[in-house]
Amino acid sequence: MNATFRSFMTSLIDYAGLFPPAALDISHAEKEYRSARQSPHGWMLGRFIISAARLQESGIDNSFPLSVLIPPDGDSADYAFLKRFGEVINAVETTIPGNCLSRDRCLERIVRLHNFLKLAGIGDVKLFFESSDLETATDALAIFNGSNRATSSSAQAGFKLRCGGVMASAFPSVKKVATAITLCKKKDVPIKFTAGLHHPLRNVSSTFDIMQHGFLNIFFATLLYQGEAIEQHDISACLTDENDGNFTFAPDGIHWRNHFLPLAELKRFRTTRVISFGSCSFAEPLEGLKNLGLLTDNVKA
């Protein structure tokens, strides 16, 4: 197997089958996830995403690595039950409400949640915060990560960018995605993506008459920019590139057009800064990769 493709795709897809549009029941979602993990391509699968409310109600298999979605306004009692799942919770995701209009108020939210998770015994899990205010949220996350509260890389907080959903308005513009990529690099904040990324390359949505982002476009752009292999003005061009021949997994790294990121840098950024994307389907991204020849040859996208 091409080592570059393997490093790029390892644990890239967090499984969100419980959420729309799939919206499976827990038993069905568990079965799908377990089957996918046992498949030849199971190494591409990351965490099983579940809401705190459904986790509390379910008898979920405690061998799954979990990413738990929690409400932003809970208190310590609301999160205490998470301690029971401490060995399998790898990440916690939440939103920063729209009324956090200042950096300091956003920071207060982040610190408050981190303290509650510490009380629940899971203070070292990865945190991801979604917000409509990219600038303010990434400012607050950078301050939190620079404090002594986030001394380990595992406890650093990241930004979560929504790339699609069940309404056309949930699909962000190329400019917004490029801005998130730029801000997270500038402020040294990890980033993950969620929703709308079922296909490798930019394409027309089958549900809405809009273009939707491809996960190869987004991850190539983010990784190359993190490694300073492209300039800021190149990000949008990479995000909108529909030519599969421009994306290459070479033995020594990834290429987009004439831009190159070495394998060692790719591994480092995938581990620490460019984390994963959530998808309610594992089969669709695989089908897209197969159609590009990546699951057999994986030399060129």
Buried (B, 14 or more C-beta within 10 A) or exposed (E): EBBBBBBBBBBBBBBBBBBEEBEBEBEEBBBBBBEBBEBEBEBBBBBBBBBBEBBBEBEBBEEBBBBBBBEBEBEEEBBBEBEBBEEBBBBBBBBBBEEBEEBEBBBEBBBBBBEBBBBBEBBBBBBBBBBEBBEBBBBBBBBBBEEEBBEEEBBBBBBBBBBBBBEEEEBBEBEBBBBBBBBBBEBBBBBBBBBBBBBBBBBEBEEBEEBBBBBBBBBBBBBBBBBEBBEEEBBBBBBBBEEBEBBBBBEEBBBBBEBBBBBEBBBBBBBBBBBBBBBBBBEBBBBBBEEBEBBEEBBBB
